[in-house]
Amino acid sequence: MKKYKVIVTPDAEHDLKAYLKYLRDIKKNPQAVKNVLNDFRDTIKLLRDVAGSLAEPGSEKLVTRSLRRINLKRHNYFMLYYIDSSDVVYITNVFHGLENFEYKLR
């Protein structure tokens, strides 16, 4: 089975930190911070094995940018990523499932 190298870009790190800060500072829920972070890490581990086999996204905006999407398993967040010609996966963004991510990708 092919293994992909996964790199989290600074933009994706910024996105994740913003969500974790919201959970910690606004929602006052340190357990949620821990749980989302663990789910994020677990999804990255999964992505190492399945990045190339996930279905193409239904969003035209994602297709034109060669982006794919993977949902976190236990939380309503997802990551956008692309695979370069060397089979390296770059996670470009993290979004909450209720966000209008296409608007933010302008």
N, C-alpha and C positions, 0 to 999 in steps of 0.2 A: 504494500500500500504506500502510495506517495505521501510524503510528509512535507508540508509547507513551512517555511520560516514566516513568522508573523511579526510585523513591526507596527507598533502603535504610534501614529504621527503626533506631533505636538498639538495639532488641532483637536484630535480625538482625546488626548489626555486632558486638554482644557475643558472639553465638553463634559467628560466624566467627572472631573474635579468640581465643576459647577453644580452638577446634580448631587454629588455627595455633600457639598457645602450646603445646598438647600435642605437636604435631609437632616444634616447635623444642626444647622443654625436656625432654620425656620421651623421645620417640623419637630426639632428637638428629639430626634430618634437615632441614637448611635447604633442601635441594633440593625436598623434598616441600612445604614451606611455599610456596615460589615457585610450584610447579606447581599447587597447589590454589588459590592466589590468582589465578593467571592463568586457570584454569578458571572460577572464580567471575566474574571480569570478562568472560570470553567469554560466559558464560551470561546475564549482564545485557544484553550487546549483542544476543544472540539474542532475549531477552525483549522488547526494544523492538519487535521485528517480529512476534512470534508470541503474545504474552500472551493475547489474546482468542480465539485459535484452538485452544488446547490443550484436550484432553478434560476434562470434569468429573471430579473425583476419585471413586474408588470408596468412599472413607471417609465415612460419615454425619457424623462429627464435622467434617470439612472442609466438607462441603456446607452444614451448618447455619450455619457461620461464613462462608460465601461465599469460602472459601479454595481456591486451586488449587496445584498442585505442578509444579515443573520440576526435573528431575534435572540435575546437572552432567554434562557429556558424558564426561569422562575420569576421574572419581573418584566414589566411592560416597557422595556427599553430595547433598542436594537442598534447594531453597528453597520455602517456602510464601509465597504472595502473594495479594493481592486487587486488583481493579480498581475504582476509584471511578467515580462518575457523570461525571467529567470526563476519563475514560480515562487516569488516572494510576495506575500500578502501584506498589503498596507491598509490598516484600518484608518480611514480618513475622518470619520465623524461618529459620534454617539448621539442618539436622539431618544426622547421619551416617545412612546407609542401614540400619544395624543397630539404631538406637535405636528405642525404643517412643515415637514422637513423639506418639501419641494420648494416652498417659498424661501426658506433659509439657504438653499443651494444656489440661489440666483447668481 
